[in-house]
Amino acid sequence: MSEPRPAQAVKLVASVLSARDDAIGAAVRALAEEFGRPDFISAPLSFEYTDYYAGEMGAPLRRRFVSFETLFRPERLPDAKLFTNQVEKASAGEGKRREMNIDPGYLSQAHLILATGKGYAHRPYLRDGIYADLTLVFRQGSLEALPWTYPDYGAAGTIGLFNGIRRKYLLQLKLLRREDGNS
C-alpha cells in the first residue's frame, strides 16, 4: 500500500496571447500581483499556428511565456485558471471582445500541465469546471510533445524554453532540500 503524501511544489507558468503589447504587459502585471514576481518572461513570440483567436483579439498575435519565482501548490491550478479567466473578462470590459488569452499551467519534474475549461479524453476533471491538460512529458533528457499537444507547445523553440524553465525549477528544488537539511 502506498502512503499518501502531499505533492511536491511545482513551477507556475502562463502563456499570455494578444495582438496588443500593452494588454500583454497588463496581464503579466496582474499575474505578478496574484502569484508573485516573475523569474522569466520570454521575448514576444509571433503566434501563427491558428487564426482561432484573431477574430476576437485581432492580428498579428504575439505571445509571452512567464514563470514565477515562488513555487506553487499543484492543487491550486484551478484557482489560477479561474483568476486568469477573471483577468481576461476584465480586459474586455462591458460588451467588448477579450483583449488577451491567458493559459496558466505548471511544470513539474515529469511534465507540463495546462489548465483548461474544455474537457476531453486526455483532460481529467479537477474541480470548478477546470480540467488538467497533460501537454508535455519529460523523457530521455527533454520535454516532449504528445499526440494531442497543440503544435505551438510541441515546437522545438517552445520545448527549449520550457526545458530552461524546468532547469531553473530543479535548482529551486535542490536549494529547498538544502535549506530543509535534506541534501
MDTraj code that builds the backbone (N, CA, C; nanometers):
import mdtraj as md
import numpy as np

residues = "MET SER GLU PRO ARG PRO ALA GLN ALA VAL LYS LEU VAL ALA SER VAL LEU SER ALA ARG ASP ASP ALA ILE GLY ALA ALA VAL ARG ALA LEU ALA GLU GLU PHE GLY ARG PRO ASP PHE ILE SER ALA PRO LEU SER PHE GLU TYR THR ASP TYR TYR ALA GLY GLU MET GLY ALA PRO LEU ARG ARG ARG PHE VAL SER PHE GLU THR LEU PHE ARG PRO GLU ARG LEU PRO ASP ALA LYS LEU PHE THR ASN GLN VAL GLU LYS ALA SER ALA GLY GLU GLY LYS ARG ARG GLU MET ASN ILE ASP PRO GLY TYR LEU SER GLN ALA HIS LEU ILE LEU ALA THR GLY LYS GLY TYR ALA HIS ARG PRO TYR LEU ARG ASP GLY ILE TYR ALA ASP LEU THR LEU VAL PHE ARG GLN GLY SER LEU GLU ALA LEU PRO TRP THR TYR PRO ASP TYR GLY ALA ALA GLY THR ILE GLY LEU PHE ASN GLY ILE ARG ARG LYS TYR LEU LEU GLN LEU LYS LEU LEU ARG ARG GLU ASP GLY ASN SER".split()
xyz = np.array([
    [0.0834, -0.1175, 0.0000],
    [0.0000, 0.0000, 0.0000],
    [0.0880, 0.1240, 0.0000],
    [0.0534, 0.2176, -0.0841],
    [0.1285, 0.3428, -0.0858],
    [0.0733, 0.4361, 0.0205],
    [0.1608, 0.5144, 0.0788],
    [0.1222, 0.6132, 0.1788],
    [0.1006, 0.7479, 0.1098],
    [-0.0187, 0.8051, 0.1199],
    [-0.0429, 0.9362, 0.0583],
    [0.0480, 1.0428, 0.1191],
    [0.1023, 1.1245, 0.0320],
    [0.1891, 1.2361, 0.0725],
    [0.1503, 1.3576, -0.0083],
    [0.1760, 1.4741, 0.0447],
    [0.1465, 1.5947, -0.0341],
    [0.2321, 1.5971, -0.1611],
    [0.1759, 1.6509, -0.2657],
    [0.2517, 1.6659, -0.3908],
    [0.3632, 1.7678, -0.3714],
    [0.4693, 1.7476, -0.4457],
    [0.5797, 1.8420, -0.4451],
    [0.5351, 1.9733, -0.5103],
    [0.5860, 2.0839, -0.4582],
    [0.5569, 2.2141, -0.5195],
    [0.6061, 2.2138, -0.6644],
    [0.5402, 2.2905, -0.7476],
    [0.5688, 2.2956, -0.8908],
    [0.5991, 2.4391, -0.9326],
    [0.6336, 2.4561, -1.0585],
    [0.6672, 2.5873, -1.1149],
    [0.5464, 2.6386, -1.1929],
    [0.4855, 2.7447, -1.1455],
    [0.3724, 2.8053, -1.2152],
    [0.4220, 2.8760, -1.3407],
    [0.3532, 2.8516, -1.4503],
    [0.3846, 2.9159, -1.5786],
    [0.2545, 2.9679, -1.6393],
    [0.2677, 3.0585, -1.7328],
    [0.1499, 3.1083, -1.8046],
    [0.1912, 3.1517, -1.9439],
    [0.0974, 3.1394, -2.0344],
    [0.1099, 3.1924, -2.1695],
    [0.0139, 3.3101, -2.1785],
    [0.0619, 3.4227, -2.2291],
    [-0.0232, 3.5400, -2.2492],
    [-0.0203, 3.5723, -2.3978],
    [-0.1381, 3.5753, -2.4583],
    [-0.1526, 3.5929, -2.6020],
    [-0.2400, 3.7153, -2.6278],
    [-0.1940, 3.8034, -2.7169],
    [-0.2720, 3.9219, -2.7527],
    [-0.2131, 3.9843, -2.8788],
    [-0.2921, 4.0701, -2.9408],
    [-0.2419, 4.1499, -3.0525],
    [-0.1830, 4.2814, -3.0018],
    [-0.2028, 4.3080, -2.8734],
    [-0.1580, 4.4357, -2.8156],
    [-0.0531, 4.4124, -2.7077],
    [0.0640, 4.4761, -2.7249],
    [0.1707, 4.4621, -2.6264],
    [0.1292, 4.5158, -2.4900],
    [0.0498, 4.6249, -2.4880],
    [0.0069, 4.6806, -2.3592],
    [-0.0859, 4.5839, -2.2860],
    [-0.1670, 4.5076, -2.3589],
    [-0.2534, 4.4072, -2.2957],
    [-0.1692, 4.2941, -2.2368],
    [-0.0659, 4.2538, -2.3079],
    [0.0238, 4.1512, -2.2543],
    [0.0910, 4.2020, -2.1274],
    [0.1378, 4.3255, -2.1298],
    [0.2004, 4.3852, -2.0112],
    [0.1044, 4.3917, -1.8935],
    [-0.0204, 4.4304, -1.9199],
    [-0.1205, 4.4372, -1.8131],
    [-0.1468, 4.2984, -1.7551],
    [-0.1514, 4.1977, -1.8410],
    [-0.1738, 4.0612, -1.7933],
    [-0.0575, 4.0145, -1.7065],
    [0.0643, 4.0411, -1.7491],
    [0.1816, 3.9999, -1.6702],
    [0.1801, 4.0700, -1.5347],
    [0.1440, 4.1980, -1.5310],
    [0.1365, 4.2701, -1.4030],
    [0.0291, 4.2090, -1.3123],
    [-0.0869, 4.1760, -1.3685],
    [-0.1938, 4.1144, -1.2885],
    [-0.1499, 3.9788, -1.2342],
    [-0.0822, 3.9007, -1.3172],
    [-0.0316, 3.7714, -1.2720],
    [0.0706, 3.7885, -1.1592],
    [0.1594, 3.8868, -1.1733],
    [0.2612, 3.9115, -1.0709],
    [0.1974, 3.9548, -0.9386],
    [0.0931, 4.0353, -0.9459],
    [0.0238, 4.0767, -0.8233],
    [-0.0383, 3.9570, -0.7517],
    [-0.0872, 3.8612, -0.8278],
    [-0.1545, 3.7446, -0.7700],
    [-0.0568, 3.6344, -0.7291],
    [0.0467, 3.6104, -0.8093],
    [0.1312, 3.4923, -0.7901],
    [0.2760, 3.5238, -0.7534],
    [0.3110, 3.6503, -0.7459],
    [0.4469, 3.6867, -0.7092],
    [0.5314, 3.7212, -0.8305],
    [0.6540, 3.7555, -0.8016],
    [0.7452, 3.8067, -0.9034],
    [0.7773, 3.7026, -1.0106],
    [0.7680, 3.7423, -1.1367],
    [0.8133, 3.6518, -1.2434],
    [0.9645, 3.6334, -1.2363],
    [1.0110, 3.5139, -1.2652],
    [1.1555, 3.4925, -1.2763],
    [1.1963, 3.4659, -1.4205],
    [1.0967, 3.4652, -1.5100],
    [1.1244, 3.4537, -1.6527],
    [1.0065, 3.5117, -1.7290],
    [1.0377, 3.5963, -1.8263],
    [0.9385, 3.6461, -1.9216],
    [1.0046, 3.6351, -2.0588],
    [0.9446, 3.5585, -2.1463],
    [1.0043, 3.5393, -2.2794],
    [0.9966, 3.6671, -2.3606],
    [1.0769, 3.6741, -2.4617],
    [1.0622, 3.7794, -2.5618],
    [0.9274, 3.7600, -2.6297],
    [0.8714, 3.8643, -2.6891],
    [0.7465, 3.8450, -2.7640],
    [0.7684, 3.7451, -2.8777],
    [0.6793, 3.6488, -2.8882],
    [0.6879, 3.5445, -2.9893],
    [0.5704, 3.5576, -3.0843],
    [0.5972, 3.5485, -3.2106],
    [0.4904, 3.5527, -3.3109],
    [0.4025, 3.4296, -3.2952],
    [0.2707, 3.4481, -3.3041],
    [0.1771, 3.3366, -3.2906],
    [0.1045, 3.3198, -3.4232],
    [0.1458, 3.2180, -3.4989],
    [0.0909, 3.1963, -3.6326],
    [0.0398, 3.0533, -3.6518],
    [0.0091, 2.9852, -3.5416],
    [-0.0299, 2.8451, -3.5503],
    [-0.1760, 2.8265, -3.5872],
    [-0.2582, 2.9241, -3.5532],
    [-0.4008, 2.9172, -3.5813],
    [-0.4562, 3.0589, -3.5853],
    [-0.5673, 3.0765, -3.6534],
    [-0.6337, 3.2075, -3.6510],
    [-0.7555, 3.2047, -3.5580],
    [-0.7617, 3.1040, -3.4714],
    [-0.8726, 3.0838, -3.3789],
    [-0.9046, 3.2099, -3.2982],
    [-0.8025, 3.2816, -3.2518],
    [-0.8220, 3.3975, -3.1655],
    [-0.8285, 3.5298, -3.2415],
    [-0.7899, 3.5311, -3.3661],
    [-0.7750, 3.6566, -3.4407],
    [-0.9059, 3.7350, -3.4513],
    [-1.0179, 3.6673, -3.4743],
    [-1.1450, 3.7371, -3.4852],
    [-1.1823, 3.8106, -3.3581],
    [-1.1432, 3.7556, -3.2464],
    [-1.1754, 3.8152, -3.1177],
    [-1.0722, 3.9191, -3.0735],
    [-0.9440, 3.8886, -3.0923],
    [-0.8379, 3.9732, -3.0372],
    [-0.7616, 4.0528, -3.1419],
    [-0.7858, 4.0278, -3.2689],
    [-0.7128, 4.0981, -3.3731],
    [-0.5885, 4.0217, -3.4158],
    [-0.5106, 4.0858, -3.4992],
    [-0.3883, 4.0245, -3.5516],
    [-0.2891, 4.1357, -3.5851],
    [-0.1623, 4.1056, -3.5925],
    [-0.0980, 3.9776, -3.5638],
    [-0.0918, 3.9529, -3.4131],
    [-0.1022, 3.8282, -3.3758],
    [-0.0969, 3.7910, -3.2352],
    [0.0471, 3.7634, -3.1928],
    [0.0756, 3.8005, -3.0673],
    [0.2057, 3.7732, -3.0066],
    [0.1813, 3.7042, -2.8731],
    [0.2802, 3.6294, -2.8314],
    [0.2716, 3.5553, -2.7056],
    [0.3971, 3.5809, -2.6244],
    [0.3768, 3.5812, -2.4933],
    [0.4891, 3.5788, -2.3999],
    [0.4612, 3.4692, -2.2987],
    [0.5638, 3.3913, -2.2698],
    [0.5562, 3.2920, -2.1639],
    [0.6165, 3.3518, -2.0382],
    [0.5578, 3.3190, -1.9245],
    [0.6017, 3.3726, -1.7954],
    [0.6118, 3.2566, -1.6970],
    [0.7148, 3.2600, -1.6128],
    [0.7187, 3.1680, -1.4989],
    [0.7420, 3.2513, -1.3735],
    [0.7102, 3.1932, -1.2595],
    [0.7094, 3.2685, -1.1348],
    [0.8070, 3.2108, -1.0345],
    [0.8703, 3.3000, -0.9615],
    [0.9757, 3.2637, -0.8677],
    [0.9240, 3.1743, -0.7549],
    [0.8120, 3.2106, -0.6955],
    [0.7581, 3.1344, -0.5839],
    [0.6968, 3.0044, -0.6349],
    [0.7396, 2.8934, -0.5758],
    [0.6838, 2.7649, -0.6170],
    [0.5375, 2.7569, -0.5758],
    [0.4651, 2.6695, -0.6403],
    [0.3192, 2.6697, -0.6413],
    [0.2672, 2.5310, -0.6036],
    [0.1583, 2.5268, -0.5324],
    [0.0932, 2.4001, -0.4993],
    [0.0119, 2.3535, -0.6203],
    [0.0341, 2.2345, -0.6723],
    [-0.0353, 2.1918, -0.7936],
    [-0.1873, 2.1855, -0.7776],
    [-0.2347, 2.1611, -0.6568],
    [-0.3795, 2.1553, -0.6364],
    [-0.4465, 2.2929, -0.6505],
    [-0.3672, 2.3975, -0.6592],
    [-0.4203, 2.5329, -0.6793],
    [-0.4372, 2.5680, -0.8268],
    [-0.4072, 2.4761, -0.9183],
    [-0.4180, 2.5072, -1.0610],
    [-0.5574, 2.5568, -1.1000],
    [-0.6666, 2.4970, -1.0525],
    [-0.7974, 2.5534, -1.0873],
    [-0.8138, 2.6987, -1.0411],
    [-0.7587, 2.7325, -0.9246],
    [-0.7658, 2.8710, -0.8768],
    [-0.6943, 2.9649, -0.9735],
    [-0.5795, 2.9203, -1.0246],
    [-0.5044, 3.0032, -1.1193],
    [-0.5854, 3.0249, -1.2465],
    [-0.6497, 2.9201, -1.2971],
    [-0.7292, 2.9340, -1.4196],
    [-0.8512, 3.0234, -1.3967],
    [-0.9173, 3.0088, -1.2838],
    [-1.0322, 3.0947, -1.2537],
    [-0.9884, 3.2410, -1.2425],
    [-0.8700, 3.2645, -1.1834],
    [-0.8172, 3.4007, -1.1751],
    [-0.7880, 3.4566, -1.3145],
    [-0.7215, 3.3772, -1.3996],
    [-0.6885, 3.4289, -1.5332],
    [-0.8148, 3.4524, -1.6156],
    [-0.9180, 3.3722, -1.5942],
    [-1.0455, 3.3991, -1.6618],
    [-1.1003, 3.5352, -1.6208],
    [-1.0884, 3.5690, -1.4934],
    [-1.1348, 3.6997, -1.4451],
    [-1.0550, 3.8132, -1.5082],
    [-0.9239, 3.7954, -1.5188],
    [-0.8397, 3.8978, -1.5798],
    [-0.8793, 3.9179, -1.7263],
    [-0.9024, 3.8087, -1.7969],
    [-0.9455, 3.8177, -1.9373],
    [-1.0778, 3.8927, -1.9491],
    [-1.1744, 3.8586, -1.8648],
    [-1.3049, 3.9251, -1.8693],
    [-1.2931, 4.0736, -1.8373],
    [-1.2109, 4.1070, -1.7388],
    [-1.1927, 4.2470, -1.7016],
    [-1.1289, 4.3265, -1.8153],
    [-1.0427, 4.2619, -1.8923],
    [-0.9777, 4.3327, -2.0036],
    [-1.0766, 4.3649, -2.1140],
    [-1.1820, 4.2859, -2.1226],
    [-1.2812, 4.3075, -2.2281],
    [-1.3733, 4.4234, -2.1948],
    [-1.4021, 4.4438, -2.0691],
    [-1.4975, 4.5478, -2.0345],
    [-1.6379, 4.5055, -2.0753],
    [-1.7324, 4.5929, -2.0525],
    [-1.8724, 4.5620, -2.0809],
    [-1.8985, 4.5530, -2.2303],
    [-1.9390, 4.4358, -2.2754],
    [-1.9794, 4.4168, -2.4136],
    [-1.8692, 4.4183, -2.5173],
    [-1.7430, 4.4251, -2.4739],
    [-1.6317, 4.4254, -2.5688],
    [-1.5720, 4.2857, -2.5810],
    [-1.4901, 4.2703, -2.6832],
    [-1.4196, 4.1435, -2.7020],
    [-1.2989, 4.1372, -2.6087],
    [-1.2605, 4.0184, -2.5807],
    [-1.1419, 3.9927, -2.4992],
    [-1.0184, 4.0484, -2.5676],
    [-0.9276, 4.1049, -2.4924],
    [-0.8025, 4.1581, -2.5477],
    [-0.6878, 4.0598, -2.5350],
    [-0.7063, 3.9571, -2.4521],
    [-0.5958, 3.8652, -2.4238],
    [-0.6493, 3.7270, -2.3923],
    [-0.5634, 3.6291, -2.4074],
    [-0.5883, 3.4927, -2.3631],
    [-0.4722, 3.4550, -2.2715],
    [-0.5059, 3.4077, -2.1530],
    [-0.4035, 3.3675, -2.0560],
    [-0.4259, 3.2212, -2.0220],
    [-0.3249, 3.1410, -2.0456],
    [-0.3318, 2.9984, -2.0137],
    [-0.2298, 2.9658, -1.9054],
    [-0.2768, 2.9430, -1.7813],
    [-0.1837, 2.9027, -1.6759],
    [-0.1595, 2.7528, -1.6788],
    [-0.0499, 2.7142, -1.6203],
    [-0.0162, 2.5740, -1.6070],
    [0.0982, 2.5592, -1.5093],
    [0.1504, 2.4387, -1.5002],
    [0.2679, 2.4210, -1.4156],
    [0.3619, 2.3168, -1.4747],
    [0.4886, 2.3385, -1.4409],
    [0.5947, 2.2423, -1.4732],
    [0.6306, 2.1670, -1.3472],
    [0.6382, 2.0367, -1.3585],
    [0.6910, 1.9534, -1.2511],
    [0.8157, 1.8850, -1.3075],
    [0.8744, 1.7967, -1.2307],
    [0.9885, 1.7240, -1.2843],
    [0.9471, 1.6371, -1.4028],
    [0.8213, 1.5909, -1.4034],
    [0.7769, 1.4916, -1.5012],
    [0.7009, 1.5468, -1.6201],
    [0.6400, 1.6660, -1.6076],
    [0.5507, 1.7101, -1.7145],
    [0.5133, 1.8583, -1.7060],
    [0.4497, 1.9035, -1.8133],
    [0.3843, 2.0345, -1.8176],
    [0.2349, 2.0079, -1.8247],
    [0.1619, 2.0642, -1.7304],
    [0.0158, 2.0541, -1.7252],
    [-0.0401, 2.1934, -1.7473],
    [-0.1348, 2.2076, -1.8390],
    [-0.2068, 2.3326, -1.8578],
    [-0.3464, 2.3186, -1.8002],
    [-0.4044, 2.4297, -1.7581],
    [-0.5424, 2.4318, -1.7105],
    [-0.6320, 2.4745, -1.8255],
    [-0.7482, 2.4114, -1.8356],
    [-0.8432, 2.4456, -1.9409],
    [-0.9852, 2.4281, -1.8898],
    [-1.0756, 2.4965, -1.9533],
    [-1.2164, 2.4807, -1.9219],
    [-1.2849, 2.3821, -2.0146],
    [-1.2072, 2.3195, -2.1015],
    [-1.2633, 2.2270, -2.2005],
    [-1.2180, 2.0843, -2.1703],
    [-1.3143, 1.9971, -2.1455],
    [-1.2826, 1.8578, -2.1185],
    [-1.2565, 1.7803, -2.2471],
    [-1.1808, 1.6754, -2.2355],
    [-1.1544, 1.5854, -2.3478],
    [-1.0965, 1.4562, -2.2899],
    [-1.0737, 1.3557, -2.3727],
    [-1.0296, 1.2245, -2.3257],
    [-0.9009, 1.2306, -2.2431],
    [-0.8078, 1.3158, -2.2791],
    [-0.6790, 1.3241, -2.2098],
    [-0.6773, 1.4357, -2.1051],
    [-0.7938, 1.4902, -2.0716],
    [-0.8025, 1.6012, -1.9767],
    [-0.8893, 1.5629, -1.8569],
    [-0.8293, 1.5130, -1.7507],
    [-0.9091, 1.4787, -1.6328],
    [-0.9651, 1.6038, -1.5654],
    [-1.0844, 1.5874, -1.5111],
    [-1.1504, 1.6960, -1.4408],
    [-1.0817, 1.7201, -1.3075],
    [-1.0629, 1.8480, -1.2730],
    [-1.0062, 1.8829, -1.1429],
    [-1.1177, 1.9281, -1.0481],
    [-1.1717, 2.0463, -1.0752],
    [-1.2842, 2.0997, -0.9977],
    [-1.3261, 2.2340, -1.0564],
    [-1.4438, 2.2787, -1.0175],
    [-1.4936, 2.4117, -1.0553],
    [-1.4911, 2.4362, -1.2054],
    [-1.5176, 2.3321, -1.2847],
    [-1.5211, 2.3470, -1.4301],
    [-1.3847, 2.3500, -1.4969],
    [-1.2799, 2.3140, -1.4242],
    [-1.1430, 2.3201, -1.4766],
    [-1.0864, 2.1786, -1.4917],
    [-1.0198, 2.1574, -1.6045],
    [-0.9570, 2.0301, -1.6389],
    [-0.8059, 2.0478, -1.6473],
    [-0.7331, 1.9390, -1.6289],
    [-0.5875, 1.9361, -1.6455],
    [-0.5552, 1.8814, -1.7834],
    [-0.4715, 1.9524, -1.8576],
    [-0.4312, 1.9084, -1.9914],
    [-0.2834, 1.8688, -1.9866],
    [-0.2571, 1.7387, -1.9912],
    [-0.1191, 1.6895, -1.9963],
    [-0.0635, 1.7279, -2.1335],
    [0.0295, 1.8218, -2.1357],
    [0.0743, 1.8832, -2.2607],
    [0.2119, 1.8337, -2.3054],
    [0.3064, 1.8270, -2.2128],
    [0.4414, 1.7789, -2.2423],
    [0.4828, 1.6824, -2.1318],
    [0.5651, 1.5842, -2.1667],
    [0.6206, 1.4926, -2.0667],
    [0.7725, 1.4939, -2.0786],
    [0.8397, 1.4674, -1.9667],
    [0.9854, 1.4637, -1.9654],
    [1.0318, 1.3207, -1.9857],
    [1.1086, 1.3002, -2.0935],
    [1.1643, 1.1679, -2.1257],
    [1.3012, 1.1864, -2.1893],
    [1.3935, 1.1023, -2.1515],
    [1.5256, 1.0976, -2.2139],
    [1.5904, 1.2353, -2.2251],
    [1.5845, 1.3115, -2.1163],
    [1.6584, 1.4368, -2.1086],
    [1.5887, 1.5608, -2.1616],
    [1.4633, 1.5492, -2.2041],
    [1.3930, 1.6662, -2.2579],
    [1.2422, 1.6487, -2.2439],
    [1.1747, 1.7615, -2.2378],
    [1.0296, 1.7569, -2.2507],
    [0.9970, 1.7195, -2.3936],
    [0.8865, 1.6503, -2.4129],
    [0.8454, 1.6154, -2.5488],
    [0.6936, 1.6203, -2.5608],
    [0.6500, 1.6417, -2.6833],
    [0.5074, 1.6532, -2.7138],
    [0.4405, 1.5166, -2.7133],
    [0.3108, 1.5204, -2.6968],
    [0.2252, 1.4017, -2.7033],
    [0.1370, 1.4141, -2.8271],
    [0.0687, 1.3078, -2.8665],
    [-0.0117, 1.3163, -2.9900],
    [-0.1135, 1.4305, -2.9912],
    [-0.1633, 1.4707, -2.8763],
    [-0.2653, 1.5760, -2.8686],
    [-0.2086, 1.7137, -2.8352],
    [-0.0784, 1.7247, -2.8163],
    [-0.0180, 1.8534, -2.7811],
    [-0.0422, 1.9548, -2.8920],
    [-0.0838, 2.0758, -2.8522],
    [-0.1002, 2.1832, -2.9505],
    [0.0325, 2.2043, -3.0233],
    [0.0287, 2.2302, -3.1552],
    [0.1530, 2.2448, -3.2318],
    [0.2472, 2.3526, -3.1764],
    [0.1940, 2.4614, -3.1244],
    [0.2816, 2.5660, -3.0714],
    [0.3564, 2.5192, -2.9467],
    [0.2949, 2.4370, -2.8642],
    [0.3633, 2.3837, -2.7466],
    [0.4591, 2.2715, -2.7845],
    [0.4355, 2.2050, -2.8955],
    [0.5237, 2.0984, -2.9412],
    [0.6403, 2.1475, -3.0254],
    [0.6432, 2.2781, -3.0574],
    [0.7511, 2.3343, -3.1397],
    [0.8838, 2.3303, -3.0636],
    [0.9905, 2.3092, -3.1377],
    [1.1240, 2.2963, -3.0761],
    [1.1587, 2.4170, -2.9892],
    [1.1289, 2.5366, -3.0353],
    [1.1606, 2.6566, -2.9569],
    [1.0855, 2.6621, -2.8250],
    [0.9595, 2.6221, -2.8273],
    [0.8792, 2.6222, -2.7052],
    [0.9289, 2.5150, -2.6091],
    [0.9590, 2.3987, -2.6609],
    [1.0124, 2.2928, -2.5755],
    [1.1455, 2.3362, -2.5146],
    [1.2308, 2.4000, -2.5926],
    [1.3575, 2.4507, -2.5386],
    [1.3361, 2.5521, -2.4278],
    [1.2401, 2.6393, -2.4466],
    [1.2074, 2.7399, -2.3457],
    [1.1617, 2.6718, -2.2162],
    [1.0715, 2.5740, -2.2270],
    [1.0243, 2.5045, -2.1078],
    [1.1317, 2.4163, -2.0447],
    [1.2227, 2.3607, -2.1246],
    [1.3362, 2.2873, -2.0660],
    [1.4207, 2.3811, -1.9801],
    [1.4390, 2.5061, -2.0257],
    [1.5138, 2.6038, -1.9468],
    [1.4429, 2.6391, -1.8168],
    [1.3117, 2.6600, -1.8238],
    [1.2352, 2.6883, -1.7022],
    [1.2416, 2.5684, -1.6073],
    [1.2362, 2.4488, -1.6629],
    [1.2442, 2.3280, -1.5812],
    [1.3791, 2.3190, -1.5090],
    [1.4873, 2.3545, -1.5777],
    [1.6199, 2.3524, -1.5130],
    [1.6223, 2.4488, -1.3939],
    [1.5643, 2.5667, -1.4114],
    [1.5574, 2.6639, -1.3015],
    [1.4758, 2.6049, -1.1858],
    [1.3650, 2.5411, -1.2175],
    [1.2801, 2.4779, -1.1170],
    [1.3578, 2.3703, -1.0400],
    [1.4327, 2.2868, -1.1103],
    [1.5101, 2.1817, -1.0438],
    [1.6143, 2.2404, -0.9492],
    [1.6746, 2.3535, -0.9876],
    [1.7677, 2.4224, -0.8977],
    [1.6960, 2.4730, -0.7734],
    [1.5764, 2.5264, -0.7908],
    [1.4980, 2.5720, -0.6760],
    [1.4681, 2.4562, -0.5807],
    [1.4298, 2.3409, -0.6357],
    [1.4035, 2.2245, -0.5517],
    [1.5290, 2.1821, -0.4752],
    [1.6422, 2.1849, -0.5423],
    [1.7683, 2.1474, -0.4788],
    [1.8003, 2.2422, -0.3628],
    [1.7794, 2.3711, -0.3849],
    [1.8033, 2.4692, -0.2782],
    [1.7072, 2.4487, -0.1621],
    [1.5836, 2.4172, -0.1904],
    [1.4864, 2.3910, -0.0837],
    [1.5261, 2.2708, -0.0015],
    [1.5733, 2.1658, -0.0677],
    [1.6171, 2.0466, 0.0046],
    [1.7350, 2.0791, 0.0954],
    [1.8271, 2.1618, 0.0470],
    [1.9423, 2.2013, 0.1302],
    [1.8963, 2.2811, 0.2516],
    [1.8024, 2.3734, 0.2271],
    [1.7501, 2.4550, 0.3378],
    [1.6793, 2.3691, 0.4412],
    [1.6131, 2.2643, 0.3951],
    [1.5427, 2.1730, 0.4850],
    [1.6347, 2.0691, 0.5475],
    [1.7628, 2.0694, 0.5056],
    [1.8587, 1.9731, 0.5581],
    [1.8488, 1.8359, 0.4954],
    [1.7893, 1.8289, 0.3768],
    [1.7727, 1.7003, 0.3095],
    [1.8550, 1.6949, 0.1821],
    [1.9836, 1.7250, 0.1892],
    [2.0639, 1.7250, 0.0674],
    [2.0676, 1.5900, 0.0128],
])
top = md.Topology()
chain = top.add_chain()
for i, resn in enumerate(residues, 1):
    res = top.add_residue(resn, chain, resSeq=i)
    for name in ("N", "CA", "C"):
        top.add_atom(name, md.element.get_by_symbol(name[0]), res)
traj = md.Trajectory(xyz[None], top)
